[in-house]
Amino acid sequence: MPMGRSLVFALAALVFVAGCQPPKPPEPKLDTDDSKAIYALGLLIAERIDQFQLTEPELAVFESGVRDGVLKHEKKVDPKNLGKEMAAFAKARQAASADAEKTASAEYLAKMAAEPGATKGASGYIVKTITEGTGASPKPDDNVTVHYHGTLRDGTVFDSSVDRGEPATFPLNHVIPCWTDALQTMKVGGKYKLTCPAEIAYGERGSPPTIRPGAALTFEVQLLDIKPATAEMPEMPSPTQEATPPKPAPKKKK
């Protein structure tokens, strides 16, 4: 039958194409300190390019560029001549990544708002009281001491004073607006589960490579102490997942 013969030819073509594909390299053995360090280097690079959401075929092209650069092979293109193209590519991929993150974060925020006991603040943050405090509440220019544990919507920890075993102290008006707003409703000794929309967290820019543009964040925050702002305090750096330990709470952009 003609249909059967066409199917046979199609299968034969697939087998031929599969046979022409280069064999997949064997999985590397991580049996030495050097091999583990090199693998870790690859993971760090992966964090840096995660925002571009490369497909598997695109990743193969990327690996080809890395290989040619590291081994000093002849360059197939010159990056110096592709400035506009690279900028356009980065902008398009970052926009697509942000749109996808916004959609997923909107669903996550709806889920957090639907939890029993959750309430929404005027600026859009979602809070659920874990422990009621009994002390005073901070003012925007007070210095607060807190323990906190920050996670992405998939549960990945991106910053945690709890994990470091050391509370953080900072001016309340030097952090993301979500914290500035929500912590003013807390009392000393209280603990919140606080979910922050991107608009009052890291917004359209995110904090790469850890926090994607448009990402919603969740913190468990415990208010330990309040002190009036009597001296200039150092501004808090942004969180990071690099080789150094994570830093304290994020800084509000000026």
SULWO-V200183 format. One record per run of one state. SS is the DSSP state (helix for helix, strand for strand, loop for the rest). FROM is the first residue (numbers start at 1). LEN is the number of residues. If there is no record, write none. Layout:
# SULWO-V200183
ss=SS from=FROM len=LEN
ss=SS from=FROM len=LEN
This chain:
# SULWO-V200183
ss=loop from=1 len=1
ss=helix from=2 len=19
ss=loop from=21 len=12
ss=helix from=33 len=20
ss=loop from=53 len=3
ss=helix from=56 len=15
ss=loop from=71 len=8
ss=helix from=79 len=3
ss=loop from=82 len=1
ss=helix from=83 len=31
ss=loop from=114 len=5
ss=strand from=119 len=2
ss=loop from=121 len=5
ss=strand from=126 len=6
ss=loop from=132 len=11
ss=strand from=143 len=10
ss=loop from=153 len=4
ss=strand from=157 len=4
ss=helix from=161 len=4
ss=loop from=165 len=3
ss=strand from=168 len=4
ss=helix from=172 len=3
ss=strand from=175 len=1
ss=loop from=176 len=1
ss=helix from=177 len=7
ss=loop from=184 len=7
ss=strand from=191 len=6
ss=loop from=197 len=1
ss=helix from=198 len=3
ss=loop from=201 len=6
ss=strand from=207 len=1
ss=loop from=208 len=3
ss=strand from=211 len=1
ss=loop from=212 len=5
ss=strand from=217 len=11
ss=loop from=228 len=23
ss=strand from=251 len=1
ss=loop from=252 len=3
